[in-house]
Amino acid sequence: MREVTIISGRMNPRIDPHLEIWHWEIPLYLFLGGLAAGILFFAALSFLLNKEDRFSTAVRISPFLAVIAIFIGLAALLLDLNHKAYFWQLYTTIRLESPMSWGAWILMLVTPLSLIWSAIHINSIFPSWEWKGFLKQLEIFFVKYKKWIAWAMLFSSVILGVYTGILFSAFNARPLWNTSILGPLFLVSGLSTGAAMNIILSKDHAEKALFSRIDLGLIGIELFLIVHMFMGFLASTQVQIDAARLFLGGHYTAAFWVLVVGMGLVFPAVLEILEIKKYKIPAAVPATLVLIGGLMLRFIIAYAGQESRWLY
């Protein structure tokens, strides 16, 4: 018989120093939530600026994809839950200090708004579609208050985009996540992926060109926030410095700087600049790279954050 003295529980699976509880479902959910937020933001903004006819894809067509993204994201989130039958308890209370409570309630608002917005533009995809009876009366009612719906969708999409980053940053126990930069970073990334999706779906050259310029500006902001995030880590405590080193020589270095920064931000920015300079660059190429980069950003931050830890 061998005697073992247990002085810590860290040898057990899913215990510090390598907390590995969130798998692919969470970063996928955050990516799709950010994508939906970006699409709905530009749909509402374009309508409020009286650009509905000029940017018909952004206003009328892309929101259908946002609805699909929201439901797939919610399905991924449900898969991650250990007690799936009790998810409804999130809606029995409001906790202002809880990011998950904010997320649950903002999704409760965004989901019906996106469904209503898509329903009143369904003729854009199915020209022969016509609501009948009570549904027709509902359509008339929502069209009458379309401007108010757009304002609600604009503000709720911004909150949704910020929430996808705050969900991470609220975890003080993970030094990599414990930064206020993640909220703005994930919001800007979500807006960038939303603009990229409009580029892919649009058949109008002017609309593609405008969203390429918008996306280029968002990429610049995103790069600034990433640099600022690492500057903050390196000027902070030892645990934050160690967290930054996961990307500065650690085993996430290649994945982050190649897949996210290089392929997902810098290279698409170069292609979009060449496109603006009238070079023949297929607009879907940089847009697709932006989407891949946005997805990789969530996955890498999710997994690397679970490896960062406090020193004891």
Residue pairs with C-beta under 8 A, 6 or more apart in sequence:
9 15
10 16
10 17
13 20
14 20
14 21
16 309
17 307
17 309
18 306
18 307
18 309
19 173
19 174
19 306
19 307
19 309
20 306
21 306
22 80
22 302
22 306
23 80
24 76
24 299
25 76
25 77
25 79
25 80
26 76
26 77
26 80
26 302
27 295
27 298
27 299
27 301
27 302
27 303
28 72
28 73
28 76
28 295
28 298
29 73
29 74
29 76
29 77
29 80
30 73
30 164
30 167
30 186
30 298
30 302
31 73
31 193
31 294
31 295
31 298
32 69
32 70
32 72
32 73
32 76
33 69
33 70
33 73
33 107
33 160
33 161
33 163
33 164
33 190
34 160
34 161
34 164
34 186
34 187
34 189
34 190
34 193
34 294
34 298
35 66
35 69
35 190
35 193
35 194
35 197
35 291
35 294
36 66
36 67
36 69
36 70
36 73
36 110
36 114
36 157
36 160
36 194
37 110
37 157
37 158
37 160
37 161
37 164
37 187
37 190
37 191
37 194
38 157
38 161
38 190
38 191
38 192
38 193
38 194
38 195
38 197
39 58
39 62
39 63
39 65
39 66
39 69
39 194
39 197
39 198
40 63
40 66
40 110
40 113
40 114
40 117
40 153
40 154
40 156
40 157
40 160
40 194
41 153
41 154
41 157
41 158
41 161
41 191
41 194
42 55
42 58
42 62
42 191
42 194
42 195
42 198
42 211
42 214
43 58
43 59
43 60
43 62
43 63
43 66
43 117
43 150
43 153
44 150
44 151
44 153
44 154
44 157
45 154
46 52
46 54
46 55
46 58
46 59
47 59
47 146
47 147
47 150
48 147
48 150
48 151
48 154
51 59
52 59
52 60
54 206
54 207
55 198
55 202
55 204
55 207
55 210
56 124
56 204
56 207
57 198
57 201
57 202
57 203
57 204
57 207
58 198
58 202
58 207
58 211
59 121
60 121
60 124
61 121
61 124
61 125
61 201
62 194
62 197
62 198
62 201
63 114
63 117
63 118
63 121
64 118
64 125
65 197
65 201
66 114
66 118
67 114
67 115
67 118
70 107
70 110
70 111
70 114
74 107
74 111
78 84
78 87
81 87
90 100
90 101
90 104
91 104
91 105
91 108
93 101
94 101
94 105
95 101
96 102
99 163
99 166
99 167
99 170
100 167
102 159
102 163
102 166
103 163
103 167
106 156
106 159
106 160
106 163
107 160
109 152
109 156
110 153
110 156
110 157
110 160
113 149
113 152
113 153
113 156
114 153
116 142
116 149
117 149
117 150
117 153
119 131
119 139
119 142
120 139
120 142
120 143
120 146
122 129
123 129
123 130
130 136
131 138
131 139
142 149
158 187
160 190
161 186
161 187
161 190
161 191
162 183
162 184
162 186
162 187
163 183
164 186
164 187
164 190
164 298
165 182
165 183
165 184
165 185
165 186
165 187
166 182
166 183
168 174
168 177
168 182
168 301
168 302
168 305
169 177
169 178
169 179
169 180
169 181
169 182
169 183
170 177
171 177
171 178
171 305
172 178
173 309
173 310
174 305
174 306
174 308
174 309
175 237
175 239
175 240
175 242
175 243
175 308
175 309
175 310
176 233
176 240
176 243
176 244
176 246
176 301
176 304
176 305
176 307
176 308
177 301
177 305
177 308
178 240
179 229
179 232
179 233
179 240
181 225
181 228
181 229
181 232
182 229
182 301
184 225
185 222
185 225
185 226
185 229
186 297
186 298
188 218
188 221
188 222
188 225
189 222
189 294
189 297
190 294
191 218
192 215
192 218
192 219
192 222
192 290
192 294
193 290
193 291
193 294
195 211
195 214
195 215
195 218
195 290
196 211
196 215
196 286
196 287
196 288
196 290
196 291
196 294
197 287
197 291
198 207
198 211
199 208
199 211
199 212
199 215
199 283
199 284
199 286
199 287
200 283
200 284
200 287
200 288
202 208
202 211
208 283
209 275
209 276
212 272
212 275
212 276
212 283
212 286
213 272
213 276
215 268
215 272
215 286
215 287
215 290
216 269
216 272
216 273
216 276
219 265
219 268
219 269
219 272
219 290
220 269
222 265
223 261
223 265
223 266
226 261
230 244
230 247
230 248
232 240
233 240
233 241
233 243
233 244
234 240
234 241
234 244
238 311
239 308
239 309
239 310
239 311
242 308
242 311
243 304
243 305
243 308
246 252
246 253
246 304
246 307
246 308
247 253
247 256
247 257
247 304
252 300
252 303
252 304
255 296
255 300
256 300
256 304
259 292
259 293
259 296
259 300
260 293
260 296
260 297
260 300
261 293
263 289
263 292
263 293
264 289
264 290
264 292
264 293
264 294
264 296
264 297
265 290
265 293
267 286
267 289
268 285
268 286
268 287
268 289
268 290
268 293
269 286
271 281
271 285
271 286
271 289
272 281
272 286
274 281
275 281
275 283
275 286
